[in-house]
């Protein structure tokens, strides 16, 4: 499995609730309709309560950690190629302008290592 992780920040004029609602009702369905090789698409929205902040007390510079999982390297290559098609890239970018601070976006491809936890 290949996992892409995106660190995303909302536009400053949106509340957390507006950001989540737009992402869930508009952007996520758009992405799934345009990029069919995705096998899991998870959005992890930050909560202020219980979060650890930097020593100066500033809040996180991201609002959501998005995980996109693809079956294998071939699916990842198709994902990248489809994402780069001009019409697809334009539709994604136009939608992101509605709710994301696109200049703050960071995306990574990661190797996943998991530890099995035995019941106590």
N, C-alpha and C positions, 0 to 999 in steps of 0.2 A: 504494500500500500504506500502511496505517496500522499503526504499531507502538506498543504500550503496553509500558512498562518498569516493573517493580515491584522495589523494593529491599526485601528481606525479611530478618527476623532470626528465628532459631530460639528456641524456649523455652529458658530457661537450664538446665533439667534434662535436656536432650537432648544427646547427643554429636553431632558432625558426621556420623558414620556413621548414627546413628539418624534424624537429621533428613533426610538424603538418601534413606534407605530409605523413610521414611514418605512423603516428597514424591513419589518416583518410583512407588511401588507403590499409593498410596492417593489422594493429592490430584490428581496430574496426570491419572490416568484419570477421576476425578470431574469435573474441569473440562472435559475433552474431551467427556464424555458430556452435560454440561449446556449447553455453549456451542458449538454445532456450526459457527459461522462462522469459527472459528480455522483459519488455514491453516498456521501454524507456531507451535510452543510450545516454547521453548528455556529450559532452566534452566542458569545459569552459576554453579556453586558455587565459592566462594572457597577458595583454597589458601593456607595460611600461608606455606609456603616460597616465597620469591621475591617476596613482597608488600612494598610500601613502606608504612610506617606513619607516623603523625603524629610530629611532633618529640618528643613526650613518650613515644613508644614504645607507645601503646595500639593494640590490634587494631582492625580494622574494626568498625563498628557494624552491618554487614549480613553475612549469610551466603550470600546468593544474589541474583543479578540475573536476574530472569525476564523473558523477552521473549515477547509475544503479538502475532502478526501477523495482520492482517485485510486482505482484498482491497481494500477501498475505504471511503469515508465511510459508505455505506449499510450495509455489513457492520458497521462500528464502531457505528453507531446501533442496529442489531439486537442487537449484543453488549451494549451499555449497557442497553438495554431488558430483555433477557432476564436480565441480572445483577441488575437491580432488582426483578424479580418476587419477591414475598414468599417463596414456597416455595423458589425457587432461591437467593436471598440467604441464607435461613436455613440451607440445606444447606451452602453454601460456608462461612459463618461458623462453623457447628458443627464442620466438619472442620478449619478453620484453628485452632480452639482446641486441637486435638490436638498441633500442632507449631509454630505461629508465635507470636511475641510480636506480637500484632495491633496494639498501640499504637505499634510502631516501623515499621509498613508505610507505604511511600510509593509512589505510582504516578503515572506521567507518560505523556503521549502525546507522541511525538517525530516530527520530520521527519527522514528518513534521507537523508544525503548520503554517497555512497561515491566513493572514488577508485580508478580502475582502475590496477592495478600491473602494469607491463610486466616481463616476465622479463629478468633481467640478461644 
